[in-house]
Amino acid sequence: MGHADLTPDTWKLIRGELRERLEGLPQDTTGLVRAGAGVPPVFGRLMRETGRRLVVLLPERSEVLADAPPRDREAHRELLALAEGIRMLPFDPLDRDARVSADEQLVGGCARLLAVWDGSPSSGRDATAHLVAYARARGIPVEVVWPPGAAREQVGAVSSLRERGSGR
């Protein structure tokens, strides 16, 4: 889980730190992730590259995936290819509140949370701070992944990238 609006250089830093953290976990560790663009496919690739099991959380109604933006549909396909297991949950991936609720259910069943988070408070579009607080309130250990030099895109820059269809 984590911010999706990272600079290109930050994605490289995050991949390196996530890999290091995953390699330090027991080999039989299973990673859980909600399908979506941004951090989930990066996490999924690293789970598989480090020989660990990946379970992907999907909405029960598969037709809602067809309405997702192309960037999310591409991430869903990749995550399904990487997954060794799938958990279905009733939520609308296009509804922020429904995604947050699904993430709360996902986090509530975890033994540990790896969060790509800069420590900023929750905003109307990013629920990372909320989910970190949610995990901590339930006694779930949280490991924040935010290496030195990491940064988020400026809001206007992210919009411009998405308008061009890049999103990455």
N, C-alpha and C positions, 0 to 999 in steps of 0.2 A: 504494500500500500504506500501511496505517497504522491507527491506533487508530480504533475505531468508536464509542467511548463518550464522545464530545465533547459539551460543553454547547451549547445552541442558539446562544449568542453566538459560541462558538468556530467552529461550522460557517460562520458568515458570514465570520469572519476567515480561515479556511482557504480558502474559495472565492476570496476576494480575492487571497490570496498565491499560490495555485495558478495562477489566471488570469494573474497578472503573470509568473510563472515560465514558463508555457507560451507566452505571447506573446513571450518572449525567445528561444525556440527556433526553429530553422529551420522554415520553413513545411512542408517535406516530412517532418517528424518523425512517426513512428508511435508511438503510446502502446499499451502492453500492460497488461492488467489481468485478474486472475482474477475471474470472476463471483461476486458476493456483495453483501450490503448494506453500508452505511457509506460508506467512501471510494470504492470503485469506481464507483458511479453518478455521484457528484459529479465525479470525474475524467473519466468518460466524457462527461458533458454539456459540461464545459469543453473537452475535446479537440475536440469537434464545433463548439462555439461559436467557438473560435479557428481553425477551418478545418483542423484536423489530423486525421489518420487514427487510428482506434481499432481494435485487435484484442483480442478477448475470449477468454480461456482458459476452456474448459468441460470438465467431466468427459466421458469418452467414452460412458459409459452414461447416456443421457438420462433413464432412469427414476429415477435418484437425485435429479434435480432436483425431481421430483414429491413426494418425501418431505421436501424442505427446508421450513423454517418459512415462513409466508406472506410475511414481510418479505423473505426471500431470494428467493423465487419472483418477487415483484414487481420486485426489483432485476435478476434474471436477464432478465426480459422487457424491461425498459428497456434494459439493456446490449445485448441482441441487436438491438433496434431502432436503437441508436446505432452498432453495430459495422459496419465495412466489411470485416472479416475475422474468422474464428473459428479458433482452434487447439484441437484436441481432445487431451486428456491423460487417461490412466487414473488417476483418483483419486476418492475418496469425499468429497464436500463436507461430509458430516456428521462426518467423522473429522478431528480437529485435526491429528494427525500427517500424514495424507494431504494436507491443505491446505497444511501447511508444506512438505512435499516438493514439491508442485506449485508453490508460490511460489518455492522454491529453483530449480526448473527455469526458471521464468519470469525470475527475477532473473539467473540465469546467462547468459541470452541477451540481456541488455540492455546498452546502451551507457552508461546512466545510470539511477540510481534516485532517484525523488522519494518521500520517506518522510514521512508525517504522523506525527511522533513527538515525544514530550515528553522523550526522553532517558532514560526509566526502563528498568530492567532487564526482561528477559523474564519473563513470569509464566506460570502454567499455562493461562491463557486468551488471552493476547495474545503473539504471536510477532514483533512489530515489531522489537524490539531484536535478536533472533536474525537476522532477515533483513537488517538493516542491517549487522551484523557479518559475515554471510555474503557480502554484496556487497563490503564493504571488503576482506575476505580474498582476494577474487578480483580485486582491482584495479579494481572498478567504482566510478566516482565516485558518491557519495551526496550528495544535497541534502536536508537536513532542513527540513521545512516546519513551523514551530512559532512563529507570530507572537506578539509581546508581548501578554499578556492572555489567551492561549489556556489552556483548562483542560479536564480530563476530569470526567465525572459521577462522583459517589460511587457505589460498588458497589450499595448499597441503592436509590439513585435509578434506576439503569439497570434493575435487576430490576423495580421498580415500573412503569416505563414499558413494559417488554416484557410484563408481566402484563396491562396494559391494552390491549396490541395496538398501541401507538403506535410504539415502537422508534425514533423519530426525534427 
